[in-house]
């Protein structure tokens, strides 16, 4: 990841020669975006991006601040590329999505920088951890939906990773940045370790399509670490530290290489490895469980995507514009039609790939959400284990509580497998 000096100082310099995010993919067919889940956010025709304040708040953002940023964007009278979408202000200036979210990140970074770093108390360290984490999350959302050819998004990602690295330097938990070789290239991953002198079981996180690897700290600190689990994160192909890798039907290429090299990492037990797939990341996690069962203790999927979304043309047509664009961006398609997207995605179906035609040899737990159009009970049942199959359905109401319950159950299940 490129380093940039004086990031916060640069945030307030307007520039107008950047392409606006919603124009980066040539959209042949438009959509009303009816097929979606509360987990992915609120579909609102006034926004190009999918707005997800509930999940943002869960990830650590102050709720009122996030809403205030959205209000600033919505109130802007600056030139938009599309007058129907509030978040399409052209150029790096007030009202622009990246600009406003990075502004908010800069406020939190300034709070952190104002703390005297000499003779830090535990309270100071905790404040620094939280301030930098909030700055990192605001920067991550500034970058969303993380298009590879979006210059402003790339800049925001740099800010996000730098803030995250600073945050972790004040964490009471141990963090290691690791590099793995994938086809003679390096990929940077982040290992998060609980407080223990022993080698520990590790959960390899397979990200959702719209996330960076730095978006999972809360899952680690509140759920995994207290139970002695390490967490290893890595970015999806085309995103973040993995931006130079293409996303293909062999989606698990990077993660497979990491599993092969895990025995060289001294802090974790490579015989007690769980793979955790979040949304699209379940495609990667499930591939790993089927292709490398000897390396994996168990498979945990949070709302799996393994077949339906890749073959159901009507479902694909009704995805929100930004979601289709995100798929196109990950697949390196400069323009996208419904027909072209359908042709590309069918190869991703793990049923079409022949993996789901036989049973998996590791225990499986799938968590699905009520009324989730992208991941349902039929999808979860496609992943069948000869050892243990557990499916948990959680209600869509009170999403914060539901998320907490789901993640608590995931850890209890992993403990039971050990």
N, C-alpha and C positions, 0 to 999 in steps of 0.2 A: 504494500500500500504506500502510495506516495506520502511524503511528509511535507507539511506546509508550516512555515513559521508565522507566528503572530496571527493565528486564524481569527481570533475574535476581533482584532483590529481591522481585518479586511471585511468583516461581515457588513459594515455600514457603508461600504463603497458601492453605490448603484452602478450597474453596467447593463447595457441594453442589447448587446450583440449575441445573446444566447438564444437558441431555438427553445420554444416553449414545449414542455413535456408532452402535452396532449397531441402535438403535431408530429412527434417523432416516428410514429407508426402510421403508414398510409392505410386508413381503414376503408375497406371496400364496402362492407356491410355495417350498418349501425344497429344498436340493440337498445331495448328498453330496460335490460338488466333485471329481469324478474327472477332468474334462477340464482339463488344465493342463500347464505345462512347468516344468522345473527353473529356467528363467530367471525365472519369476514367483514361485518360492519353494516352500516345503514346505507341502503340504496336510495339515493336522493337525486332526482333528475337535474338538480341545480349544480351538482358537483361532478367533475370528471372522475376524480379519485373516489375510492370507497372510504367513507368516513367511519372510523371505529373508535369513538371516545371511550367506550366501556373497556375494550381491550388495552387501549393506551393507558387508561387509569390503572388497570391491573398491572401493567408493566412498570408503573411507578410515576407516571406523569400527574402533576396536580390537575385535578379535573377542571376547575374553573379557569386555570391558565390556558389549558388546551382549547377550551371553548372560546376564551378571549382571543386567541390567535386566529381561530376560525372566523370569528366575528370581524377581525381586522381585514382578513382576506375577502370576506363577503361584502364588506362596506366599500371596498376599493372602487374608485371611478376611473382607474387607469385603463389603458387599452388592453382588451382581451382578444385572444385569437378566436375564441368562440363565446359570443355574448350569452349563450345559454348556460355556460358553466362558469361558476364563480372563481374557480381555482386555475384560471388560464391567463392571468396577467402576464404580459410579455416583459422579459428582461428582469434582471436582478435588482428589484426596487420594491418599495412598499406595496403591499397587496399581492406580490408574487409568493407562491406557496413556499418555495425554498427559503426565500429571504425572510419571511415572517417567522418560520419555525426555527431558523438559525439565529435570528434575533433573540428569541426566547432562550435558546441554548446558551447564547453569549451572556445573558443575564445570570444564569446559574453558574457558568464558568467564572464569571467575575466574582460572584459570591465566594466561590472556592478559592480563587486567587487572593482574595482579601484576607484570608485567614493566615495568621503568622505561622510559618511552618517550623519555627524553632520551639522546642519543648512542647510538642503536641500532646494534649491529653487524649484519653479514649473518646471523650465527647467530640473533640476536634476531629479526630480521625473518622469517626462515624459521620459527622457532618460533611467532611470532604468526600467520603465515599458516596453519600447520598447526592450531594450537589453535582459531582461529576457524572454520576449515573443518570441523573435527570437531564443534564446537558447532553449526554450521549444519546438518550432516548429522543429528545427533541430533534437532535441532528439526524437520527435514524429516520424519523418520520418526515423530516425535511427532504430526505433522499427518496422516500417512497414515491412511486413503485420501483425504484432502483433499476432504471433502464441503463444499459451499458453505454449507450451513445448520448446520454444526458450529462453534459458537462457540469451543470450546477449540482445534479444529484451526486456525481463523483466527488465533487468538492465537499458536499454535505457528509458523504460517507467517510472521507478523510477526517473531518471534524468528529464524527461519531466514534470512530475507532480510537482516535487520540484521547478523547474524553474518557472512553471506557478503560483504556490502559492506565490513565491517571487514577481513575476511580479504584481500580483493582489494587493499585499500589498502597491504598489505605484500607483494604479489606482485611478483616481478621482471618480470613481464609486464604489458603495458599493458591496462587495462580501461576501457571507456566505457559509461556508461548512456545509452541513446538512447530517444527517444520518437517513435513513428510514429502517423500519423492513420489511423484505420479508421472509416469512416462517421461522421466528425465527432467521434469520440472518440479519446482517446489510449491507446496501449498502450506499456508500458515493456519494452524489450528490453535485453539485456546483450551488448556486443561485447567479445570477448576477442582481443587482438592479440599476435602473436609479436614477438620482438625483430628489427625490421627498419626501415630508413628508407623502404622502397618500399611502394607499395600492394600488397596481397597478396590471393590467392584466399581466398574465405570459404566456410565450411560453415554452412548454415542448419539448425539442429537442430529437428526435429519430435519432440516428447517422446512417451514412452510414457504410457499412461493414468494410471499411478500415480505419476508423477514431477513434480517442479517443475523449472523451468529451471535451478536452481542445482545440480542433481545431476550435471552433466556436466563438472565442472572437471578431473577426472582424464583424461578423454578428450582434453581440450584440451592440458593441460600435458605429458602423456606421449607423445601420439601426433600431434596436429595441430601444435602450436607448433614442435616441433623440425624440422618439415618446411616451415615457413613459411606454414602455413594459419591464418587467423583463424577464430573460431567465434562465431556469432551465435545467441543463445538467446532463446526467447520461450515464454510459457506457453500451454498448451492453453486453449481457451475454457472458461469456468466455474471456472478454477483460477488461483491466484496473481494476478499482475498483469493477467491476462485474465479475472478472475472475473466481470466485468460483461457478458461476451459469451456468447451461447448456443451450445452445440454442436449443429449441424444437419448434414444430409447434405452441405451445402457446408462441410465441415470446414476447408477451406483459406482461408477468408475473410481472417483476420488475416495469414497468411503471404503471401497474394497481394498485399495492400496493402503489406507490407514490401518485397517484391521490386520493386514499382513505384516505391518511394521510395529504393531502395538507391543509385541514382546520386548522391544528395545526400550520401552518407556518404563523406568524403574519404579514409579510411584503407584502404578495400577496393576491389578491382577488380570492378565490377558485371558485367563480361563473363566473369568466372571464378567463378561461383557454383555450388556443389554443394548439393543438398538431401539431408539424412540423416534417414531416418525410423526411429524405434525402436519396435518392436511396433505399437501402435495409431497412432503417429505416421507410420508408413509410408502410412497412408491419406491423410494430408495431403500427404506428400512425393510420392507417386505422382500425386495430383491435380495438383500443381504442375507436375510433369514433362510431363503430358499437356496441361494447359491453357496453360502458359507456356513452351514449349520454347525460345523465343527469349531467355529470361532465364536459362536454366539450362544449365550445362556438363555435368552428370551427376547421376544419381540413385543414391543408395546406401541400401538398405533393410536394416535389421537385423531379421530374422525378420518378413517382411511380413504385414499383415492387410489384405487388399483385397477378399475375397469370401466365403470359406468361413464364417468366424465370424458373418457377417451374414445368412447364409441357411440354415445348418444348424441346424434346431430342436433336434435331439438334443444337439448340441455345446453349444448355448446352455443347455439344461436342466441339463446336468451341470457348468456353470461353478460355482465356489465361490460361496457366498452373498454374500461381500463383493465379489466381482468383478461379480456381477449388480447388486448395490446401487451399485457404483461407476459402472457404465454408466447405471443409472437416475438417479443424482445428476447425472452429466454431461448427461443428456438432460432434466433438470428434471422427472422423474417422481416425485411424492411417494409413489406406491405402484407396485409392479411385479409382474406375473404373467408366467409363461413366454410366454403368448399375446400379451400386450401388448408385451413386449420383442421378440419375433419380428416383430411388426407394425412396430415402430419401426426395427429394425435392417436390415430388408430393403432400405430405401431407401439405406443406406450402401454396399451392394455396388457397387464400381466397375464390375463387369460389368453390373449392372442399370442403372447410370447411363449405360451406353453408352461408357465410356472405354476399357475393355479389349477392345473389339471391333475396335480398329485398333491398329497398331503405334505405339510411342512414338518420338519423334524425337531423344531424347537417349540416350547410353550408360547402361546399367543394370547395377548389381551388387546381387545379393541374397545375403545370408548367412542360411542356415537351420541350425537345430540338430537333431541326431539325436533322433528320438522326440518332437518338439514337436507336441502335438496341435492347437495353435492356428495353426501356420504350418509348412507342409510344402513338398515339391518341387512339387506341383501348383499351390500358391498362387504360388510364385515364378515358375513358367513362364507364368502368366497375364499377367505384366508383360513384354511382348515389345518389344524395341527394333529399329529398322531399322539401328542403328549397331553396337552391341555388347551382348551379353548374357553376363553372368558370374554363375554360381551357385556358391557355396561352401558345402559342408556341413561343420560342425564337430562333433566328438563331444561327448556330454553328460558324459562322465567328465572329471574334473579341470577343473571349470567355470572356475576362475580362469585356468588355462593356455589354455583354449579361448577365453575372452574376449580375452585378450591377443593370441592368434593372429588372431582375427577382426578386431580393431581395427587391428592391424598391416597386415593384408591390405587393409583399407578404404583406408588412407592410400596404400599402394603403388599401388592401383588408381586413386585420384584423381590421383596424380602422373603415371601413365601417360596419363591422359586430357588433362592439361595439355600 
